[in-house]
C-alpha cells in the first residue's frame, strides 16, 4: 500500500491521468446507437473507476483531486445544451457513478465534516442557485443545473474536511492540466488545418475546428490556460527542470494566440504581465537571468514567424468592422436580455433557465442557433439568474478569497491571485465564474490551499523569494 501511495503522490500518476483524458477526449465521432463516442465514454468511466478505488483505499482524498480535475475536461460532445442534457443518459449515469466513490469513502472512513474558511461564501452561492426554483415556471431541465451550486458546496465540505494536502501536489496538477488544455487547443487547430487545404499555412492554422471542444468552447480554453499558467513559475522558482518549464511556456502562449480569442488574450495577457512583474520584483538574480533568456527566445520565435502575428492582427481588426455581431460576438444582445430579466426579478433573479429568453431573442435577431448556457458576464449572470442576493453571495465569496489569500501573502498565494484575477477580468465579458469546470477547480484549489500542511516552500530575503531548503 505504501508503494501505491508513493506512486499516487508522484507526477507520473498525474501525468498518466491527464494522458488518459487527452486520448479519450480525442475520440469525438458518435458511435451509434449511443449519442456519444464509445471510447470517450470508456475513458470517462476509467477515470471514475480510478477515483472510486482511490477514495475507497485512502483516508486522504488528495489523490482523487487530479482525477476529478481530469473528468472536467474529458467530454467531447459538441451539441450538449440545457434543452437536451436531460435526454442524454450517459452524463447522468456517469455523474451518479462518480458519486459512488464518495459514498464508499464516507461509509468506510466516516470523516468529520468541518466548517471551512470558505463555507459561508459557497453556502450562499448554493442557496442563490436554488431559490428561483421556488417561484419560476417548473422545467425538468432546470433542476440539475439549479442543484449545481449545492453540488459545489458539497464538494467543498467534503474535500476541506478530508484533505491532507500539500501545495506542491496542487501545482503538479495545475501544470499537467495546463499541458492537457494546450494539447487540446493544438488538436483543435490541427483539425481546422485539415479542413482548409487550399489556404496558405498561416491562414490554415487560424481557421479552427469549426466546432466547440465538447466540454467548452475555444474562449473557455483560454481562461483555463490562464488560470493554470502560474504553475510553470512555481517550478521555475523551485528550480525544478527550470529550462524545460521555461521552454514549455512557449506552447500555451502560441496556443492562445492561434485561438484568435479576444477575451482569451485579455485574461492571458493579464496572467503573463502579472507573472512577469512577480518575476521582476521577487525573482532572484539567477531566475531573472533565465527569464531574460526565455524572453529573448520568445521574441525571436515570433520575429521568425511574423506572419503569424500579421494574420492575427488582421483578424482582430476585422472583428471591429461587423456591426453588433463583431467584437462582442452578439454579447450586447445577451447583456440586454439579462438586464431585462433582472428588472423583472431583482431580488432573487429569474433562475438558470431564463437564458432561454436570450436564446429565443438571438434566433429572432440573427436567425442562427447558438449554444447559450449563460449571459456571458459574471455580473450579469448573477443578476439575471440569482438577483441581488446572488450578486451579494458572489461578493461574500470574493471577500473570503481575498482575505485568505492576502493574509500572510507568499509566493504560492501570489501565483493563485494572478491566475484568479486574470480569469475574473475575463469573466466581465464571458462565462467564467459560474462555468461548471471553473467552479469545481476553484473549490478544489481553495480546499487544498486551506488544508495544506505547509503553507509555503519559500522565504523572503531582501524582498526576493528563495527556496527555504537553500538556506
Backbone torsions as a table, in degrees:
resi	resn	phi	psi	omega
1	UNK	NA	-34.9	178.7
2	UNK	-65.8	-37.3	178.2
3	UNK	-65.5	-39.8	178.4
4	UNK	-64.7	-43.7	-179.7
5	UNK	-66.3	-35.2	176.7
6	UNK	-63.0	-40.1	177.3
7	UNK	-65.2	-44.0	-179.3
8	UNK	-64.5	-24.7	-179.4
9	UNK	-86.8	0.5	-174.7
10	UNK	-96.8	163.0	174.5
11	UNK	-68.5	-27.0	179.8
12	UNK	-61.8	-41.9	177.9
13	UNK	-61.5	-46.2	-179.7
14	UNK	-64.2	-41.6	178.4
15	UNK	-61.8	-39.9	179.0
16	UNK	-62.8	-43.0	179.9
17	UNK	-60.3	-45.8	-177.6
18	UNK	-76.1	-24.0	173.4
19	UNK	-68.0	-45.0	175.6
20	UNK	-56.7	-41.9	-178.7
21	UNK	-62.4	-48.4	-177.5
22	UNK	-65.2	-44.7	-179.1
23	UNK	-61.6	-45.1	-179.6
24	UNK	-66.3	-42.3	-179.9
25	UNK	-62.7	-30.9	-176.3
26	UNK	-68.8	-12.7	173.6
27	UNK	-92.1	117.6	-172.3
28	UNK	-132.2	-14.4	179.0
29	UNK	-69.1	138.8	177.7
30	UNK	-63.4	141.8	176.9
31	UNK	-120.2	90.1	-178.1
32	UNK	-53.4	147.8	11.1
33	UNK	-84.9	-0.7	180.0
34	UNK	-80.7	153.6	179.0
35	UNK	-83.9	-7.7	178.9
36	UNK	-110.1	169.9	174.4
37	UNK	-80.0	133.9	-175.9
38	UNK	-59.3	-43.9	-176.2
39	UNK	-71.8	-30.6	173.9
40	UNK	-64.7	-41.0	177.9
41	UNK	-66.0	-42.5	179.9
42	UNK	-60.9	-44.1	179.2
43	UNK	-59.0	-42.7	179.0
44	UNK	-62.6	-44.2	-178.4
45	UNK	-71.5	-26.3	172.5
46	UNK	-64.2	-44.5	177.3
47	UNK	-62.5	-42.5	179.4
48	UNK	-63.1	-38.7	177.8
49	UNK	-63.7	-44.9	178.0
50	UNK	-61.0	-43.8	179.5
51	UNK	-60.5	-42.9	-179.6
52	UNK	-64.7	-42.6	179.5
53	UNK	-63.7	-45.6	-178.4
54	UNK	-63.9	-44.4	179.5
55	UNK	-66.3	-32.1	-179.7
56	UNK	-77.1	-25.0	-174.7
57	UNK	-95.4	-30.3	-170.3
58	UNK	-122.4	137.0	177.1
59	UNK	-67.7	-38.4	177.9
60	UNK	-76.6	119.3	-175.3
61	UNK	-87.7	8.5	-177.7
62	UNK	-57.6	-36.6	-173.9
63	UNK	-74.5	-10.1	175.0
64	UNK	-87.2	-14.8	-176.3
65	UNK	-61.5	-48.9	179.4
66	UNK	-61.0	-30.5	179.0
67	UNK	-69.6	-44.6	179.9
68	UNK	-64.9	-38.0	176.2
69	UNK	-62.7	-44.0	-179.0
70	UNK	-63.3	-37.5	179.2
71	UNK	-58.2	-33.0	-178.9
72	UNK	-63.4	-27.0	-170.4
73	UNK	-112.6	17.8	-171.9
74	UNK	-102.8	-25.5	-176.0
75	UNK	-69.3	131.5	177.4
76	UNK	-130.2	68.8	177.8
77	UNK	-125.2	111.3	-166.7
78	UNK	-78.7	-15.0	-173.1
79	UNK	-114.0	25.7	175.9
80	UNK	-72.8	135.3	176.4
81	UNK	-147.2	173.8	176.7
82	UNK	-59.6	-34.1	-175.4
83	UNK	-69.7	-34.2	-175.5
84	UNK	-111.0	-2.1	-176.7
85	UNK	-58.3	-42.8	-177.4
86	UNK	-69.1	-16.6	-179.9
87	UNK	-84.9	-12.0	178.3
88	UNK	-92.4	111.7	-179.6
89	UNK	-72.3	-26.4	-176.1
90	UNK	-59.4	-51.6	178.9
91	UNK	-62.4	-36.5	-178.4
92	UNK	-67.5	-46.4	179.5
93	UNK	-64.3	-43.3	-178.1
94	UNK	-64.9	-41.2	179.2
95	UNK	-66.1	-40.9	178.0
96	UNK	-62.7	-40.8	178.2
97	UNK	-65.8	-37.9	177.9
98	UNK	-59.2	-41.6	-179.0
99	UNK	-65.9	-21.0	179.6
100	UNK	-58.8	-40.6	180.0
101	UNK	-60.7	-39.7	-179.9
102	UNK	-70.0	-34.9	176.6
103	UNK	-65.4	-42.3	179.0
104	UNK	-61.8	-44.5	179.0
105	UNK	-61.2	-43.5	-179.3
106	UNK	-61.2	-44.7	-177.8
107	UNK	-67.3	-42.3	-175.5
108	UNK	-75.1	-46.6	-171.8
109	UNK	-99.9	-14.2	178.0
110	UNK	45.8	59.5	-177.8
111	UNK	-67.7	148.9	175.8
112	UNK	-86.7	117.9	-178.9
113	UNK	-74.2	137.7	-175.9
114	UNK	-117.9	158.2	173.8
115	UNK	-94.8	97.7	-173.0
116	UNK	-76.6	-179.7	-176.8
117	UNK	-60.8	-36.7	-173.8
118	UNK	-102.6	18.0	-175.6
119	UNK	-58.8	-48.6	-175.1
120	UNK	-64.4	-45.5	-178.7
121	UNK	-61.6	-50.0	179.1
122	UNK	-65.2	-34.9	179.7
123	UNK	-66.3	-43.1	178.6
124	UNK	-65.9	-38.8	177.3
125	UNK	-63.4	-42.4	177.9
126	UNK	-59.2	-42.3	179.9
127	UNK	-65.7	-39.0	-178.7
128	UNK	-67.1	-28.4	175.1
129	UNK	-65.3	-39.4	-168.7
130	UNK	-85.2	-38.0	-171.1
131	UNK	-50.5	-44.6	-178.4
132	UNK	-60.2	-20.3	177.2
133	UNK	-61.8	-24.0	-174.9
134	UNK	-73.3	-22.4	-174.7
135	UNK	-133.1	-7.9	177.7
136	UNK	-85.9	157.3	179.3
137	UNK	-55.3	138.1	-176.1
138	UNK	-69.5	129.2	173.7
139	UNK	-138.7	128.5	-177.8
140	UNK	-56.6	-42.2	-176.6
141	UNK	-69.1	-13.9	178.9
142	UNK	-76.3	-23.4	-175.0
143	UNK	-65.1	-54.6	-178.3
144	UNK	-61.1	-41.0	-178.1
145	UNK	-70.7	-33.5	178.7
146	UNK	-72.4	-21.5	178.1
147	UNK	-86.8	-5.9	-177.0
148	UNK	-61.9	-37.9	178.3
149	UNK	-60.2	-39.2	177.8
150	UNK	-66.7	-37.5	178.3
151	UNK	-65.3	-44.1	176.8
152	UNK	-59.4	-44.0	179.4
153	UNK	-61.2	-42.0	178.3
154	UNK	-63.7	-42.9	176.7
155	UNK	-61.5	-40.2	179.7
156	UNK	-62.8	-48.2	179.9
157	UNK	-59.6	-43.9	-177.6
158	UNK	-63.1	-53.2	-174.0
159	UNK	-72.7	-37.0	179.4
160	UNK	-68.6	-17.2	179.6
161	UNK	-97.3	-17.4	-172.7
162	UNK	-119.7	-8.5	-178.0
163	UNK	-78.8	139.2	165.9
164	UNK	-122.7	85.6	-160.9
165	UNK	-107.8	170.2	170.5
166	UNK	-143.9	146.0	-173.0
167	UNK	-71.8	-25.7	177.3
168	UNK	-61.1	-39.1	178.5
169	UNK	-66.5	-39.4	178.1
170	UNK	-60.7	-44.9	-178.2
171	UNK	-70.6	-26.0	170.7
172	UNK	-63.5	-45.1	177.7
173	UNK	-60.0	-45.2	-177.0
174	UNK	-63.5	-41.6	-176.6
175	UNK	-71.0	-37.4	177.3
176	UNK	-71.9	-33.3	174.4
177	UNK	-63.9	-40.5	178.7
178	UNK	-63.8	-41.3	177.7
179	UNK	-63.5	-41.5	177.2
180	UNK	-60.3	-49.0	-178.4
181	UNK	-63.2	-40.3	177.7
182	UNK	-63.5	-41.6	178.5
183	UNK	-63.4	-39.2	178.3
184	UNK	-65.0	-37.6	177.2
185	UNK	-64.6	-43.4	178.9
186	UNK	-65.6	-33.6	174.5
187	UNK	-63.8	-42.3	176.3
188	UNK	-59.9	-44.3	179.9
189	UNK	-66.7	-41.7	-179.5
190	UNK	-63.6	-40.8	178.6
191	UNK	-62.8	-39.6	176.0
192	UNK	-66.9	-36.6	178.0
193	UNK	-59.7	-39.6	-179.2
194	UNK	-70.3	-25.1	-175.4
195	UNK	-78.5	-17.0	-174.0
196	UNK	-128.5	68.7	-176.0
197	UNK	-67.7	-18.9	-176.3
198	UNK	-84.7	-10.2	-179.6
199	UNK	-85.7	162.7	173.7
200	UNK	-74.3	166.4	-171.8
201	UNK	-55.0	-48.6	-172.5
202	UNK	-69.2	-32.6	176.8
203	UNK	-77.0	-32.3	179.3
204	UNK	-63.6	-41.6	-175.8
205	UNK	-73.0	-10.0	177.7
206	UNK	-97.4	-0.1	-172.7
207	UNK	-78.0	-33.3	-180.0
208	UNK	77.1	174.4	-169.8
209	UNK	-79.0	-12.0	-175.6
210	UNK	64.6	25.1	174.4
211	UNK	-158.3	167.9	175.4
212	UNK	-82.2	-176.9	-176.0
213	UNK	-100.3	19.6	177.6
214	UNK	89.6	-78.1	-178.6
215	UNK	-78.7	-11.8	-177.1
216	UNK	-161.1	167.4	168.8
217	UNK	-98.9	178.2	-172.0
218	UNK	-68.0	-30.6	176.3
219	UNK	-63.2	-40.0	179.3
220	UNK	-60.9	-41.9	-178.9
221	UNK	-54.8	-38.9	-175.7
222	UNK	-65.7	-43.0	-177.3
223	UNK	-76.8	-24.1	172.6
224	UNK	-70.9	-37.0	174.3
225	UNK	-63.3	-40.9	178.7
226	UNK	-64.1	-39.8	-178.9
227	UNK	-64.0	-39.9	-175.2
228	UNK	-94.4	-8.4	-178.1
229	UNK	-57.3	-37.6	-178.8
230	UNK	-58.1	-16.9	-179.9
231	UNK	-60.9	-33.4	177.3
232	UNK	-59.8	-41.1	-176.7
233	UNK	-72.0	-28.4	175.7
234	UNK	-59.9	-46.9	-178.3
235	UNK	-76.8	-27.1	172.9
236	UNK	-65.1	-44.1	176.8
237	UNK	-63.9	-33.5	178.8
238	UNK	-79.9	-6.6	-179.9
239	UNK	60.6	37.7	174.6
240	UNK	-102.4	115.7	-177.3
241	UNK	48.2	49.8	-169.5
242	UNK	-62.4	-40.1	-179.7
243	UNK	-71.8	-38.5	178.2
244	UNK	-63.6	-46.6	-179.9
245	UNK	-64.0	-35.5	178.5
246	UNK	-65.9	-42.3	179.6
247	UNK	-70.2	-37.7	179.4
248	UNK	-61.9	-25.6	179.4
249	UNK	-59.1	-26.9	-179.2
250	UNK	-63.8	-33.1	-174.7
251	UNK	-63.6	-51.7	177.9
252	UNK	-64.4	-30.9	177.5
253	UNK	-62.5	-49.6	179.4
254	UNK	-62.7	-41.5	-178.4
255	UNK	-59.9	-45.8	-178.1
256	UNK	-66.6	-40.4	177.6
257	UNK	-59.8	-43.3	-177.2
258	UNK	-69.9	-19.5	178.3
259	UNK	-71.0	-22.4	-175.2
260	UNK	61.3	21.7	-180.0
261	UNK	-79.5	116.4	-179.1
262	UNK	-70.3	-45.2	175.7
263	UNK	-63.7	-38.5	178.5
264	UNK	-61.6	-38.1	178.2
265	UNK	-66.5	-31.7	178.8
266	UNK	-65.4	-54.4	-177.8
267	UNK	-65.5	-41.5	-179.2
268	UNK	-67.3	-39.1	177.9
269	UNK	-62.5	-42.6	178.0
270	UNK	-62.4	-42.7	179.6
271	UNK	-62.4	-45.9	-179.6
272	UNK	-63.5	-45.6	-179.7
273	UNK	-63.1	-43.9	178.8
274	UNK	-60.6	-42.8	-179.7
275	UNK	-68.8	-38.0	178.3
276	UNK	-64.2	-42.2	178.2
277	UNK	-66.0	-38.5	177.2
278	UNK	-61.8	-45.1	179.2
279	UNK	-64.4	-40.3	-177.6
280	UNK	-65.8	-42.8	-174.6
281	UNK	-93.2	-19.9	-175.6
282	UNK	-122.4	-9.6	-179.8
283	UNK	-79.5	145.1	176.7
284	UNK	-79.7	175.8	-170.8
285	UNK	-59.2	-42.9	-177.9
286	UNK	-64.0	-42.3	179.9
287	UNK	-65.8	-38.8	179.2
288	UNK	-64.0	-37.2	177.7
289	UNK	-64.4	-46.3	179.8
290	UNK	-65.5	-39.8	179.5
291	UNK	-65.2	-36.6	177.5
292	UNK	-64.4	-39.6	177.1
293	UNK	-63.1	-41.0	178.4
294	UNK	-61.9	-42.2	179.3
295	UNK	-61.4	-42.0	179.0
296	UNK	-62.1	-45.6	178.5
297	UNK	-61.9	-41.7	-179.9
298	UNK	-62.0	-47.2	179.6
299	UNK	-64.8	-42.5	178.9
300	UNK	-60.5	-39.3	179.8
301	UNK	-58.6	-46.4	-177.4
302	UNK	-76.8	-26.5	174.1
303	UNK	-66.8	-43.3	-179.9
304	UNK	-69.4	-19.5	178.4
305	UNK	-121.3	47.3	-175.2
306	UNK	-61.0	-28.9	179.8
307	UNK	-65.3	-27.3	175.6
308	UNK	-57.9	-46.9	-179.5
309	UNK	-70.2	-37.5	179.4
310	UNK	-61.0	-44.5	179.3
311	UNK	-64.6	-39.9	-179.9
312	UNK	-64.7	-43.4	-179.7
313	UNK	-63.4	-40.2	177.3
314	UNK	-58.9	-45.6	179.8
315	UNK	-64.4	-39.4	-179.1
316	UNK	-64.9	-44.4	179.1
317	UNK	-64.9	-40.7	179.1
318	UNK	-60.8	-29.8	-177.2
319	UNK	-66.5	-17.7	178.0
320	UNK	-87.2	-11.5	-171.4
321	UNK	-89.1	-13.5	-178.9
322	UNK	-95.9	118.8	-175.0
323	UNK	-63.9	127.3	175.1
324	UNK	66.8	-47.2	-176.5
325	UNK	-93.2	19.8	-176.8
326	UNK	-95.2	-105.9	-172.0
327	UNK	-57.4	-40.6	-178.1
328	UNK	-87.7	2.2	175.8
329	UNK	47.9	44.1	177.9
330	UNK	78.1	6.7	-176.4
331	UNK	-64.6	-31.0	-178.3
332	UNK	-59.1	-38.6	177.0
333	UNK	-63.7	-44.5	-179.4
334	UNK	-64.2	-40.9	178.3
335	UNK	-62.8	-41.9	179.9
336	UNK	-60.4	-44.2	179.1
337	UNK	-64.8	-41.1	179.6
338	UNK	-59.8	-42.6	178.9
339	UNK	-69.1	-33.1	175.4
340	UNK	-63.5	-43.8	178.6
341	UNK	-62.3	-41.5	179.4
342	UNK	-61.9	-42.5	179.8
343	UNK	-63.7	-29.5	178.0
344	UNK	-77.2	-31.9	-178.3
345	UNK	-134.1	70.3	-171.4
346	UNK	-68.9	-29.4	-172.8
347	UNK	-80.7	-52.6	-176.0
348	UNK	-120.4	4.9	173.9
349	UNK	82.0	173.9	-177.4
350	UNK	-94.2	5.7	178.1
351	UNK	85.0	165.6	-173.8
352	UNK	-68.3	-26.8	-179.3
353	UNK	-81.5	-0.5	176.8
354	UNK	-66.1	-14.1	176.2
355	UNK	-62.5	-21.6	178.7
356	UNK	-63.0	-26.8	176.6
357	UNK	-65.8	-43.0	178.0
358	UNK	-65.2	-37.2	179.2
359	UNK	-63.7	-45.7	179.0
360	UNK	-62.7	-41.1	178.9
361	UNK	-65.3	-37.1	178.7
362	UNK	-61.3	-47.3	179.0
363	UNK	-61.4	-40.0	-179.2
364	UNK	-64.3	-40.6	-175.7
365	UNK	-84.7	-45.5	-172.3
366	UNK	-102.5	-18.5	177.9
367	UNK	69.9	14.6	-179.1
368	UNK	-127.5	142.4	177.1
369	UNK	-70.1	150.9	-179.7
370	UNK	-147.5	133.8	178.6
371	UNK	-78.5	106.1	-178.2
372	UNK	-116.8	122.4	174.0
373	UNK	-108.3	-29.9	-174.3
374	UNK	-144.6	179.1	-175.5
375	UNK	-91.4	18.5	172.4
376	UNK	56.8	32.0	172.8
377	UNK	-166.4	130.5	-178.8
378	UNK	-57.3	-47.0	-175.9
379	UNK	-67.9	-44.7	-179.5
380	UNK	-69.8	-35.8	176.1
381	UNK	-60.5	-44.5	179.7
382	UNK	-63.3	-46.5	-177.9
383	UNK	-67.0	-44.0	-175.7
384	UNK	-69.6	-44.1	-173.3
385	UNK	-92.6	-28.0	-174.3
386	UNK	-129.4	0.4	173.3
387	UNK	66.8	-163.9	-179.8
388	UNK	-63.0	-31.7	177.4
389	UNK	-63.7	-44.2	178.8
390	UNK	-64.3	-40.1	178.3
391	UNK	-65.2	-40.6	177.1
392	UNK	-62.7	-41.8	177.7
393	UNK	-60.7	-40.7	179.2
394	UNK	-63.6	-41.5	-179.8
395	UNK	-67.5	-35.1	175.0
396	UNK	-62.8	-43.5	177.4
397	UNK	-58.9	-46.9	177.9
398	UNK	-59.9	-43.8	-178.0
399	UNK	-61.4	-43.9	-178.9
400	UNK	-64.9	-39.8	177.9
401	UNK	-64.7	-47.5	-179.7
402	UNK	-60.6	-43.7	-179.5
403	UNK	-62.6	-43.6	-178.5
404	UNK	-68.1	-45.7	-174.3
405	UNK	-71.7	-34.2	-177.1
406	UNK	-82.3	-17.0	176.4
407	UNK	-76.1	124.0	-177.8
408	UNK	53.7	53.9	-177.0
409	UNK	-58.5	132.8	177.9
410	UNK	-136.7	-175.6	-177.0
411	UNK	-62.8	-45.4	-177.4
412	UNK	-60.8	-42.3	178.3
413	UNK	-68.8	-37.8	178.9
414	UNK	-61.0	-40.0	-179.9
415	UNK	-65.2	-40.8	176.6
416	UNK	-62.7	-45.3	-177.7
417	UNK	-58.6	-42.0	-178.5
418	UNK	-61.9	-50.4	179.7
419	UNK	-64.7	-37.7	-177.5
420	UNK	-69.4	-45.7	179.4
421	UNK	-63.4	-41.9	180.0
422	UNK	-57.3	-44.8	-177.7
423	UNK	-74.3	-31.9	178.7
424	UNK	-70.1	-33.8	174.4
425	UNK	-65.1	-42.8	174.9
426	UNK	-57.6	-36.1	-178.2
427	UNK	-65.1	-14.2	176.3
428	UNK	-67.1	-23.2	-178.8
429	UNK	-127.0	13.0	-177.4
430	UNK	-156.7	174.3	179.0
431	UNK	-81.7	106.2	-179.1
432	UNK	-128.5	-71.2	-171.0
433	UNK	-52.9	-41.7	-173.4
434	UNK	-98.9	3.8	174.4
435	UNK	-65.4	138.3	-175.2
436	UNK	-57.1	-51.6	179.9
437	UNK	-58.6	-41.2	-178.8
438	UNK	-65.1	-44.0	-179.9
439	UNK	-60.5	-43.9	-179.9
440	UNK	-66.3	-41.9	178.2
441	UNK	-59.2	-45.2	-179.3
442	UNK	-64.8	-39.5	176.0
443	UNK	-58.4	-48.3	-177.2
444	UNK	-68.1	-45.0	-178.8
445	UNK	-61.7	-46.6	-178.9
446	UNK	-66.1	-36.7	178.3
447	UNK	-62.5	-40.4	179.3
448	UNK	-69.9	-43.7	176.9
449	UNK	-58.1	-44.1	-176.2
450	UNK	-65.7	-36.3	-172.1
451	UNK	-103.5	2.8	-178.1
452	UNK	-62.5	131.3	-179.2
453	UNK	-71.3	-24.8	178.9
454	UNK	-124.8	116.1	-173.3
455	UNK	-76.9	-24.8	178.6
456	UNK	-157.7	152.3	175.8
457	UNK	-107.4	10.4	-173.3
458	UNK	-127.3	154.9	172.3
459	UNK	-125.6	158.9	-178.8
460	UNK	-102.5	121.2	175.5
461	UNK	-125.3	120.9	-176.8
462	UNK	53.3	42.5	175.7
463	UNK	67.9	15.8	179.3
464	UNK	-127.6	150.0	-174.6
465	UNK	-85.5	134.3	173.5
466	UNK	-133.1	147.7	174.4
467	UNK	-60.2	134.8	179.7
468	UNK	-61.2	-34.2	-178.2
469	UNK	-66.3	-17.8	-178.5
470	UNK	-78.7	-14.1	-173.6
471	UNK	-65.2	NA	NA
